[in-house]
Each structure stands twice: as C-alpha cells, then as structure tokens.
Amino acid sequence: MKFLKYLLFVILCLILIFFLFGILKPNINYGHEIKVNKPLKEAWGFVQDESKLGLWLEGFKSIDLISGEPGSVGSKYKVVVNPGEGQEDFMMTETIISQKEQDHISLNFDSDMMQFDQTTRFSEIGGVTTIKTESSVNGKGLFFRSMFALMDLMTGSFQKQEVKNIEALKKAIEENTTIY
C-alpha cells in the first residue's frame, strides 16, 4: 500500500513538473540566418513562388487561398503539411500580417494546437542575399505549451526543423533556374 502511495505521489509530481514547463516557458522563440549567392530579387521571387514551397519546406503538401488577394496583407491560406511518415496531415491557416517587397514578410499560422508567427527578412550586399527568420510558437492551452516547452528543452526540435528548412531554402535558391 505504501508503494502505491509513493508511486501516486511521484506520478503527481511529474504531472505538475510537466505543466510547470508550460507556465514558465509559454513561447518558444527561434530563428536562422543564411547567405545565398543570388540577387535579392531572385531570392524574394523564389520564396514567394508557391510552386517551389515543397522544395524547401519538409512535409509541405499544399497551399490554397481561402480569402483576400493572393500575396497581399490580410490574405488567408489553408496550408497542409505532413509531419512524418505514418502521421496524419496537419492543417494550418496562414495569414499574411505584414509585407514589404524584397524586405520582409510576416506570417501568422493558426492551428488546433498552436499559434505560430514568423518574420522573414531579406537584405543584399554585393549580390549576396541574407535571409533571416524569427519565429515564435505558442501552444494553445497549458498542455500544448508544456509539451512544446519540453520538446524545446529536450531536443530543440523547433530550431532543428527551422535550420533544416532554411538550409534547404538556400540550396533550392542557389540551384534555381527560374527567372523572377
């Protein structure tokens, strides 16, 4: 009987510690920067080209306009990604929050689990384009905030995925032959 009390106490403590992560770290912030050996106009055009998204966003399946004018502030899109083999597709609503051509684009992604904000900034010096992302994820509800905080602490999975995608973007832009 004592063993069960101790086991219950340990389980309760672990649950409390799990939720404490979400209270102490409700947002996960991360980003990455690359330098691309292509002019700014081409790098910007490539990133804006919806037909190229699958070349650099792991698991990307589709993007469809829901409302607004394509590519304009306030436009909303349905974005579908697949997080991995054997997993169900994941749907998000993307909203363009701010955009200045060849300077930056700020996006908000909304899903059942999270709010995700990302700003991508562009600059060019001597034909080399710098692309820098700044991202923030906020889980919806204490469970998801706790889960994301623990994932970040244990594996750094958000940062790792960002690096993987943005490095793939660099390669895709540098191999691009489409003229923008």
mmCIF file of the C-alpha atoms, coordinates in Angstrom:
data_MODEL
# 
_entry.id   MODEL 
# 
loop_
_atom_site.group_PDB 
_atom_site.id 
_atom_site.type_symbol 
_atom_site.label_atom_id 
_atom_site.label_alt_id 
_atom_site.label_comp_id 
_atom_site.label_asym_id 
_atom_site.label_entity_id 
_atom_site.label_seq_id 
_atom_site.pdbx_PDB_ins_code 
_atom_site.Cartn_x 
_atom_site.Cartn_y 
_atom_site.Cartn_z 
_atom_site.occupancy 
_atom_site.B_iso_or_equiv 
_atom_site.pdbx_formal_charge 
_atom_site.auth_seq_id 
_atom_site.auth_comp_id 
_atom_site.auth_asym_id 
_atom_site.auth_atom_id 
_atom_site.pdbx_PDB_model_num 
ATOM 1   C CA . MET A 1 1   ? 0.000  0.000  0.000   1.00 0.00 ? 1   MET A CA 1 
ATOM 2   C CA . LYS A 1 2   ? 2.868  2.374  0.820   1.00 0.00 ? 2   LYS A CA 1 
ATOM 3   C CA . PHE A 1 3   ? 4.375  1.638  -2.575  1.00 0.00 ? 3   PHE A CA 1 
ATOM 4   C CA . LEU A 1 4   ? 1.158  2.741  -4.293  1.00 0.00 ? 4   LEU A CA 1 
ATOM 5   C CA . LYS A 1 5   ? 1.117  5.996  -2.302  1.00 0.00 ? 5   LYS A CA 1 
ATOM 6   C CA . TYR A 1 6   ? 4.713  6.763  -3.287  1.00 0.00 ? 6   TYR A CA 1 
ATOM 7   C CA . LEU A 1 7   ? 4.068  5.826  -6.892  1.00 0.00 ? 7   LEU A CA 1 
ATOM 8   C CA . LEU A 1 8   ? 0.993  8.066  -6.986  1.00 0.00 ? 8   LEU A CA 1 
ATOM 9   C CA . PHE A 1 9   ? 2.981  10.877 -5.384  1.00 0.00 ? 9   PHE A CA 1 
ATOM 10  C CA . VAL A 1 10  ? 5.778  10.531 -7.975  1.00 0.00 ? 10  VAL A CA 1 
ATOM 11  C CA . ILE A 1 11  ? 3.281  10.483 -10.849 1.00 0.00 ? 11  ILE A CA 1 
ATOM 12  C CA . LEU A 1 12  ? 1.552  13.577 -9.469  1.00 0.00 ? 12  LEU A CA 1 
ATOM 13  C CA . CYS A 1 13  ? 4.897  15.375 -9.122  1.00 0.00 ? 13  CYS A CA 1 
ATOM 14  C CA . LEU A 1 14  ? 5.838  14.505 -12.712 1.00 0.00 ? 14  LEU A CA 1 
ATOM 15  C CA . ILE A 1 15  ? 2.498  15.838 -13.961 1.00 0.00 ? 15  ILE A CA 1 
ATOM 16  C CA . LEU A 1 16  ? 2.974  19.064 -12.018 1.00 0.00 ? 16  LEU A CA 1 
ATOM 17  C CA . ILE A 1 17  ? 6.525  19.459 -13.349 1.00 0.00 ? 17  ILE A CA 1 
ATOM 18  C CA . PHE A 1 18  ? 5.256  18.880 -16.899 1.00 0.00 ? 18  PHE A CA 1 
ATOM 19  C CA . PHE A 1 19  ? 2.664  21.655 -16.577 1.00 0.00 ? 19  PHE A CA 1 
ATOM 20  C CA . LEU A 1 20  ? 5.185  23.917 -14.867 1.00 0.00 ? 20  LEU A CA 1 
ATOM 21  C CA . PHE A 1 21  ? 7.212  23.904 -18.105 1.00 0.00 ? 21  PHE A CA 1 
ATOM 22  C CA . GLY A 1 22  ? 4.248  25.432 -19.939 1.00 0.00 ? 22  GLY A CA 1 
ATOM 23  C CA . ILE A 1 23  ? 3.765  28.081 -17.279 1.00 0.00 ? 23  ILE A CA 1 
ATOM 24  C CA . LEU A 1 24  ? 7.436  29.063 -17.163 1.00 0.00 ? 24  LEU A CA 1 
ATOM 25  C CA . LYS A 1 25  ? 8.019  28.948 -20.926 1.00 0.00 ? 25  LYS A CA 1 
ATOM 26  C CA . PRO A 1 26  ? 4.768  29.654 -22.795 1.00 0.00 ? 26  PRO A CA 1 
ATOM 27  C CA . ASN A 1 27  ? 6.551  30.733 -26.026 1.00 0.00 ? 27  ASN A CA 1 
ATOM 28  C CA . ILE A 1 28  ? 9.306  29.058 -27.995 1.00 0.00 ? 28  ILE A CA 1 
ATOM 29  C CA . ASN A 1 29  ? 11.452 31.551 -29.943 1.00 0.00 ? 29  ASN A CA 1 
ATOM 30  C CA . TYR A 1 30  ? 13.936 30.535 -32.593 1.00 0.00 ? 30  TYR A CA 1 
ATOM 31  C CA . GLY A 1 31  ? 15.296 31.503 -35.993 1.00 0.00 ? 31  GLY A CA 1 
ATOM 32  C CA . HIS A 1 32  ? 18.031 31.010 -38.542 1.00 0.00 ? 32  HIS A CA 1 
ATOM 33  C CA . GLU A 1 33  ? 20.061 33.060 -40.997 1.00 0.00 ? 33  GLU A CA 1 
ATOM 34  C CA . ILE A 1 34  ? 21.521 32.108 -44.366 1.00 0.00 ? 34  ILE A CA 1 
ATOM 35  C CA . LYS A 1 35  ? 23.531 33.860 -47.060 1.00 0.00 ? 35  LYS A CA 1 
ATOM 36  C CA . VAL A 1 36  ? 22.503 32.978 -50.606 1.00 0.00 ? 36  VAL A CA 1 
ATOM 37  C CA . ASN A 1 37  ? 24.711 33.527 -53.650 1.00 0.00 ? 37  ASN A CA 1 
ATOM 38  C CA . LYS A 1 38  ? 21.850 35.022 -55.659 1.00 0.00 ? 38  LYS A CA 1 
ATOM 39  C CA . PRO A 1 39  ? 20.499 38.560 -56.004 1.00 0.00 ? 39  PRO A CA 1 
ATOM 40  C CA . LEU A 1 40  ? 17.746 39.744 -53.665 1.00 0.00 ? 40  LEU A CA 1 
ATOM 41  C CA . LYS A 1 41  ? 15.143 39.906 -56.461 1.00 0.00 ? 41  LYS A CA 1 
ATOM 42  C CA . GLU A 1 42  ? 15.638 36.227 -57.265 1.00 0.00 ? 42  GLU A CA 1 
ATOM 43  C CA . ALA A 1 43  ? 15.673 35.099 -53.619 1.00 0.00 ? 43  ALA A CA 1 
ATOM 44  C CA . TRP A 1 44  ? 12.494 37.074 -52.882 1.00 0.00 ? 44  TRP A CA 1 
ATOM 45  C CA . GLY A 1 45  ? 10.777 35.735 -56.012 1.00 0.00 ? 45  GLY A CA 1 
ATOM 46  C CA . PHE A 1 46  ? 11.688 32.169 -55.127 1.00 0.00 ? 46  PHE A CA 1 
ATOM 47  C CA . VAL A 1 47  ? 10.319 32.431 -51.581 1.00 0.00 ? 47  VAL A CA 1 
ATOM 48  C CA . GLN A 1 48  ? 7.070  33.944 -52.915 1.00 0.00 ? 48  GLN A CA 1 
ATOM 49  C CA . ASP A 1 49  ? 6.646  31.209 -55.560 1.00 0.00 ? 49  ASP A CA 1 
ATOM 50  C CA . GLU A 1 50  ? 4.086  28.779 -54.117 1.00 0.00 ? 50  GLU A CA 1 
ATOM 51  C CA . SER A 1 51  ? 5.092  26.120 -56.649 1.00 0.00 ? 51  SER A CA 1 
ATOM 52  C CA . LYS A 1 52  ? 8.552  25.954 -55.004 1.00 0.00 ? 52  LYS A CA 1 
ATOM 53  C CA . LEU A 1 53  ? 7.445  25.526 -51.370 1.00 0.00 ? 53  LEU A CA 1 
ATOM 54  C CA . GLY A 1 54  ? 7.757  21.742 -51.474 1.00 0.00 ? 54  GLY A CA 1 
ATOM 55  C CA . LEU A 1 55  ? 11.428 22.082 -52.469 1.00 0.00 ? 55  LEU A CA 1 
ATOM 56  C CA . TRP A 1 56  ? 12.414 23.504 -49.097 1.00 0.00 ? 56  TRP A CA 1 
ATOM 57  C CA . LEU A 1 57  ? 9.625  23.025 -46.545 1.00 0.00 ? 57  LEU A CA 1 
ATOM 58  C CA . GLU A 1 58  ? 9.801  19.487 -45.227 1.00 0.00 ? 58  GLU A CA 1 
ATOM 59  C CA . GLY A 1 59  ? 6.416  17.774 -45.294 1.00 0.00 ? 59  GLY A CA 1 
ATOM 60  C CA . PHE A 1 60  ? 4.738  20.523 -47.326 1.00 0.00 ? 60  PHE A CA 1 
ATOM 61  C CA . LYS A 1 61  ? 1.702  19.229 -49.226 1.00 0.00 ? 61  LYS A CA 1 
ATOM 62  C CA . SER A 1 62  ? -0.432 22.173 -50.355 1.00 0.00 ? 62  SER A CA 1 
ATOM 63  C CA . ILE A 1 63  ? -1.410 25.813 -50.002 1.00 0.00 ? 63  ILE A CA 1 
ATOM 64  C CA . ASP A 1 64  ? -4.809 27.175 -51.076 1.00 0.00 ? 64  ASP A CA 1 
ATOM 65  C CA . LEU A 1 65  ? -6.136 30.724 -50.918 1.00 0.00 ? 65  LEU A CA 1 
ATOM 66  C CA . ILE A 1 66  ? -9.126 30.996 -48.553 1.00 0.00 ? 66  ILE A CA 1 
ATOM 67  C CA . SER A 1 67  ? -9.735 34.763 -48.677 1.00 0.00 ? 67  SER A CA 1 
ATOM 68  C CA . GLY A 1 68  ? -8.180 38.022 -49.828 1.00 0.00 ? 68  GLY A CA 1 
ATOM 69  C CA . GLU A 1 69  ? -5.978 38.842 -52.791 1.00 0.00 ? 69  GLU A CA 1 
ATOM 70  C CA . PRO A 1 70  ? -3.108 36.408 -53.429 1.00 0.00 ? 70  PRO A CA 1 
ATOM 71  C CA . GLY A 1 71  ? 0.089  37.596 -51.768 1.00 0.00 ? 71  GLY A CA 1 
ATOM 72  C CA . SER A 1 72  ? -1.436 40.669 -50.115 1.00 0.00 ? 72  SER A CA 1 
ATOM 73  C CA . VAL A 1 73  ? -1.597 41.645 -46.448 1.00 0.00 ? 73  VAL A CA 1 
ATOM 74  C CA . GLY A 1 74  ? -4.645 40.082 -44.799 1.00 0.00 ? 74  GLY A CA 1 
ATOM 75  C CA . SER A 1 75  ? -4.839 37.169 -47.236 1.00 0.00 ? 75  SER A CA 1 
ATOM 76  C CA . LYS A 1 76  ? -5.583 33.804 -45.660 1.00 0.00 ? 76  LYS A CA 1 
ATOM 77  C CA . TYR A 1 77  ? -4.443 30.419 -46.906 1.00 0.00 ? 77  TYR A CA 1 
ATOM 78  C CA . LYS A 1 78  ? -5.084 26.817 -45.947 1.00 0.00 ? 78  LYS A CA 1 
ATOM 79  C CA . VAL A 1 79  ? -1.680 25.121 -45.582 1.00 0.00 ? 79  VAL A CA 1 
ATOM 80  C CA . VAL A 1 80  ? -1.381 21.348 -45.315 1.00 0.00 ? 80  VAL A CA 1 
ATOM 81  C CA . VAL A 1 81  ? 1.803  19.614 -44.158 1.00 0.00 ? 81  VAL A CA 1 
ATOM 82  C CA . ASN A 1 82  ? 2.601  16.066 -43.178 1.00 0.00 ? 82  ASN A CA 1 
ATOM 83  C CA . PRO A 1 83  ? 4.817  15.862 -40.073 1.00 0.00 ? 83  PRO A CA 1 
ATOM 84  C CA . GLY A 1 84  ? 6.221  12.451 -40.931 1.00 0.00 ? 84  GLY A CA 1 
ATOM 85  C CA . GLU A 1 85  ? 5.630  9.014  -42.333 1.00 0.00 ? 85  GLU A CA 1 
ATOM 86  C CA . GLY A 1 86  ? 2.621  7.308  -40.827 1.00 0.00 ? 86  GLY A CA 1 
ATOM 87  C CA . GLN A 1 87  ? 1.289  10.539 -39.319 1.00 0.00 ? 87  GLN A CA 1 
ATOM 88  C CA . GLU A 1 88  ? -1.867 12.378 -40.269 1.00 0.00 ? 88  GLU A CA 1 
ATOM 89  C CA . ASP A 1 89  ? -1.744 15.562 -42.326 1.00 0.00 ? 89  ASP A CA 1 
ATOM 90  C CA . PHE A 1 90  ? -1.708 18.767 -40.308 1.00 0.00 ? 90  PHE A CA 1 
ATOM 91  C CA . MET A 1 91  ? -3.734 21.814 -41.394 1.00 0.00 ? 91  MET A CA 1 
ATOM 92  C CA . MET A 1 92  ? -2.979 25.435 -40.540 1.00 0.00 ? 92  MET A CA 1 
ATOM 93  C CA . THR A 1 93  ? -4.467 28.767 -41.558 1.00 0.00 ? 93  THR A CA 1 
ATOM 94  C CA . GLU A 1 94  ? -1.747 31.169 -42.739 1.00 0.00 ? 94  GLU A CA 1 
ATOM 95  C CA . THR A 1 95  ? -2.402 34.928 -42.668 1.00 0.00 ? 95  THR A CA 1 
ATOM 96  C CA . ILE A 1 96  ? -0.067 37.499 -44.206 1.00 0.00 ? 96  ILE A CA 1 
ATOM 97  C CA . ILE A 1 97  ? 0.384  40.055 -41.418 1.00 0.00 ? 97  ILE A CA 1 
ATOM 98  C CA . SER A 1 98  ? 2.939  42.407 -42.980 1.00 0.00 ? 98  SER A CA 1 
ATOM 99  C CA . GLN A 1 99  ? 4.892  42.505 -46.190 1.00 0.00 ? 99  GLN A CA 1 
ATOM 100 C CA . LYS A 1 100 ? 7.291  44.862 -47.931 1.00 0.00 ? 100 LYS A CA 1 
ATOM 101 C CA . GLU A 1 101 ? 8.597  43.569 -51.239 1.00 0.00 ? 101 GLU A CA 1 
ATOM 102 C CA . GLN A 1 102 ? 12.211 42.406 -51.122 1.00 0.00 ? 102 GLN A CA 1 
ATOM 103 C CA . ASP A 1 103 ? 12.432 43.434 -47.446 1.00 0.00 ? 103 ASP A CA 1 
ATOM 104 C CA . HIS A 1 104 ? 10.271 41.215 -45.213 1.00 0.00 ? 104 HIS A CA 1 
ATOM 105 C CA . ILE A 1 105 ? 7.173  39.109 -44.849 1.00 0.00 ? 105 ILE A CA 1 
ATOM 106 C CA . SER A 1 106 ? 5.435  38.360 -41.541 1.00 0.00 ? 106 SER A CA 1 
ATOM 107 C CA . LEU A 1 107 ? 3.066  35.423 -41.324 1.00 0.00 ? 107 LEU A CA 1 
ATOM 108 C CA . ASN A 1 108 ? 0.764  34.029 -38.661 1.00 0.00 ? 108 ASN A CA 1 
ATOM 109 C CA . PHE A 1 109 ? -0.139 30.348 -38.669 1.00 0.00 ? 109 PHE A CA 1 
ATOM 110 C CA . ASP A 1 110 ? -3.110 29.155 -36.640 1.00 0.00 ? 110 ASP A CA 1 
ATOM 111 C CA . SER A 1 111 ? -3.920 25.521 -35.922 1.00 0.00 ? 111 SER A CA 1 
ATOM 112 C CA . ASP A 1 112 ? -5.766 23.496 -33.322 1.00 0.00 ? 112 ASP A CA 1 
ATOM 113 C CA . MET A 1 113 ? -2.553 23.121 -31.296 1.00 0.00 ? 113 MET A CA 1 
ATOM 114 C CA . MET A 1 114 ? -0.716 26.415 -31.695 1.00 0.00 ? 114 MET A CA 1 
ATOM 115 C CA . GLN A 1 115 ? -0.241 29.950 -32.899 1.00 0.00 ? 115 GLN A CA 1 
ATOM 116 C CA . PHE A 1 116 ? 2.960  30.352 -34.879 1.00 0.00 ? 116 PHE A CA 1 
ATOM 117 C CA . ASP A 1 117 ? 4.384  33.700 -36.002 1.00 0.00 ? 117 ASP A CA 1 
ATOM 118 C CA . GLN A 1 118 ? 7.288  34.053 -38.405 1.00 0.00 ? 118 GLN A CA 1 
ATOM 119 C CA . THR A 1 119 ? 9.024  37.051 -39.909 1.00 0.00 ? 119 THR A CA 1 
ATOM 120 C CA . THR A 1 120 ? 11.475 36.510 -42.730 1.00 0.00 ? 120 THR A CA 1 
ATOM 121 C CA . ARG A 1 121 ? 13.790 39.419 -43.548 1.00 0.00 ? 121 ARG A CA 1 
ATOM 122 C CA . PHE A 1 122 ? 15.798 39.899 -46.745 1.00 0.00 ? 122 PHE A CA 1 
ATOM 123 C CA . SER A 1 123 ? 18.808 42.097 -47.486 1.00 0.00 ? 123 SER A CA 1 
ATOM 124 C CA . GLU A 1 124 ? 21.514 42.141 -50.143 1.00 0.00 ? 124 GLU A CA 1 
ATOM 125 C CA . ILE A 1 125 ? 25.149 43.198 -50.185 1.00 0.00 ? 125 ILE A CA 1 
ATOM 126 C CA . GLY A 1 126 ? 27.207 42.712 -53.337 1.00 0.00 ? 126 GLY A CA 1 
ATOM 127 C CA . GLY A 1 127 ? 24.884 40.164 -54.960 1.00 0.00 ? 127 GLY A CA 1 
ATOM 128 C CA . VAL A 1 128 ? 24.714 38.001 -51.822 1.00 0.00 ? 128 VAL A CA 1 
ATOM 129 C CA . THR A 1 129 ? 21.291 37.885 -50.181 1.00 0.00 ? 129 THR A CA 1 
ATOM 130 C CA . THR A 1 130 ? 20.870 37.402 -46.450 1.00 0.00 ? 130 THR A CA 1 
ATOM 131 C CA . ILE A 1 131 ? 17.655 35.737 -45.351 1.00 0.00 ? 131 ILE A CA 1 
ATOM 132 C CA . LYS A 1 132 ? 16.881 35.722 -41.637 1.00 0.00 ? 132 LYS A CA 1 
ATOM 133 C CA . THR A 1 133 ? 13.896 34.142 -39.891 1.00 0.00 ? 133 THR A CA 1 
ATOM 134 C CA . GLU A 1 134 ? 12.500 34.976 -36.467 1.00 0.00 ? 134 GLU A CA 1 
ATOM 135 C CA . SER A 1 135 ? 9.823  32.583 -35.253 1.00 0.00 ? 135 SER A CA 1 
ATOM 136 C CA . SER A 1 136 ? 7.669  32.164 -32.175 1.00 0.00 ? 136 SER A CA 1 
ATOM 137 C CA . VAL A 1 137 ? 5.374  29.272 -31.267 1.00 0.00 ? 137 VAL A CA 1 
ATOM 138 C CA . ASN A 1 138 ? 2.737  29.484 -28.571 1.00 0.00 ? 138 ASN A CA 1 
ATOM 139 C CA . GLY A 1 139 ? 0.821  26.322 -27.747 1.00 0.00 ? 139 GLY A CA 1 
ATOM 140 C CA . LYS A 1 140 ? -2.932 26.597 -27.351 1.00 0.00 ? 140 LYS A CA 1 
ATOM 141 C CA . GLY A 1 141 ? -3.700 25.667 -23.793 1.00 0.00 ? 141 GLY A CA 1 
ATOM 142 C CA . LEU A 1 142 ? -1.417 24.601 -20.990 1.00 0.00 ? 142 LEU A CA 1 
ATOM 143 C CA . PHE A 1 143 ? -0.973 21.042 -22.262 1.00 0.00 ? 143 PHE A CA 1 
ATOM 144 C CA . PHE A 1 144 ? 0.436  22.120 -25.648 1.00 0.00 ? 144 PHE A CA 1 
ATOM 145 C CA . ARG A 1 145 ? 2.545  24.923 -24.130 1.00 0.00 ? 145 ARG A CA 1 
ATOM 146 C CA . SER A 1 146 ? 4.023  22.371 -21.733 1.00 0.00 ? 146 SER A CA 1 
ATOM 147 C CA . MET A 1 147 ? 4.600  19.824 -24.475 1.00 0.00 ? 147 MET A CA 1 
ATOM 148 C CA . PHE A 1 148 ? 6.318  22.385 -26.737 1.00 0.00 ? 148 PHE A CA 1 
ATOM 149 C CA . ALA A 1 149 ? 8.471  23.727 -23.886 1.00 0.00 ? 149 ALA A CA 1 
ATOM 150 C CA . LEU A 1 150 ? 9.586  20.201 -23.023 1.00 0.00 ? 150 LEU A CA 1 
ATOM 151 C CA . MET A 1 151 ? 10.267 19.410 -26.700 1.00 0.00 ? 151 MET A CA 1 
ATOM 152 C CA . ASP A 1 152 ? 12.367 22.559 -26.967 1.00 0.00 ? 152 ASP A CA 1 
ATOM 153 C CA . LEU A 1 153 ? 14.301 21.793 -23.791 1.00 0.00 ? 153 LEU A CA 1 
ATOM 154 C CA . MET A 1 154 ? 14.914 18.124 -24.552 1.00 0.00 ? 154 MET A CA 1 
ATOM 155 C CA . THR A 1 155 ? 15.514 18.113 -28.301 1.00 0.00 ? 155 THR A CA 1 
ATOM 156 C CA . GLY A 1 156 ? 15.485 21.683 -29.644 1.00 0.00 ? 156 GLY A CA 1 
ATOM 157 C CA . SER A 1 157 ? 13.156 20.317 -32.323 1.00 0.00 ? 157 SER A CA 1 
ATOM 158 C CA . PHE A 1 158 ? 11.727 23.676 -33.425 1.00 0.00 ? 158 PHE A CA 1 
ATOM 159 C CA . GLN A 1 159 ? 15.187 25.169 -34.000 1.00 0.00 ? 159 GLN A CA 1 
ATOM 160 C CA . LYS A 1 160 ? 16.412 21.987 -35.707 1.00 0.00 ? 160 LYS A CA 1 
ATOM 161 C CA . GLN A 1 161 ? 13.441 21.995 -38.091 1.00 0.00 ? 161 GLN A CA 1 
ATOM 162 C CA . GLU A 1 162 ? 13.970 25.687 -38.843 1.00 0.00 ? 162 GLU A CA 1 
ATOM 163 C CA . VAL A 1 163 ? 17.647 25.122 -39.656 1.00 0.00 ? 163 VAL A CA 1 
ATOM 164 C CA . LYS A 1 164 ? 16.772 22.146 -41.864 1.00 0.00 ? 164 LYS A CA 1 
ATOM 165 C CA . ASN A 1 165 ? 14.125 24.088 -43.815 1.00 0.00 ? 165 ASN A CA 1 
ATOM 166 C CA . ILE A 1 166 ? 16.122 27.298 -44.205 1.00 0.00 ? 166 ILE A CA 1 
ATOM 167 C CA . GLU A 1 167 ? 19.286 25.459 -45.256 1.00 0.00 ? 167 GLU A CA 1 
ATOM 168 C CA . ALA A 1 168 ? 17.129 23.595 -47.822 1.00 0.00 ? 168 ALA A CA 1 
ATOM 169 C CA . LEU A 1 169 ? 15.853 27.025 -48.949 1.00 0.00 ? 169 LEU A CA 1 
ATOM 170 C CA . LYS A 1 170 ? 19.445 28.175 -49.503 1.00 0.00 ? 170 LYS A CA 1 
ATOM 171 C CA . LYS A 1 171 ? 20.207 25.128 -51.637 1.00 0.00 ? 171 LYS A CA 1 
ATOM 172 C CA . ALA A 1 172 ? 16.961 25.451 -53.610 1.00 0.00 ? 172 ALA A CA 1 
ATOM 173 C CA . ILE A 1 173 ? 17.503 29.156 -54.346 1.00 0.00 ? 173 ILE A CA 1 
ATOM 174 C CA . GLU A 1 174 ? 21.102 28.601 -55.423 1.00 0.00 ? 174 GLU A CA 1 
ATOM 175 C CA . GLU A 1 175 ? 20.024 25.764 -57.749 1.00 0.00 ? 175 GLU A CA 1 
ATOM 176 C CA . ASN A 1 176 ? 17.029 27.700 -59.085 1.00 0.00 ? 176 ASN A CA 1 
ATOM 177 C CA . THR A 1 177 ? 16.876 28.446 -62.815 1.00 0.00 ? 177 THR A CA 1 
ATOM 178 C CA . THR A 1 178 ? 13.527 30.263 -62.871 1.00 0.00 ? 178 THR A CA 1 
ATOM 179 C CA . ILE A 1 179 ? 13.888 33.972 -63.660 1.00 0.00 ? 179 ILE A CA 1 
ATOM 180 C CA . TYR A 1 180 ? 11.872 36.277 -61.393 1.00 0.00 ? 180 TYR A CA 1 
# 
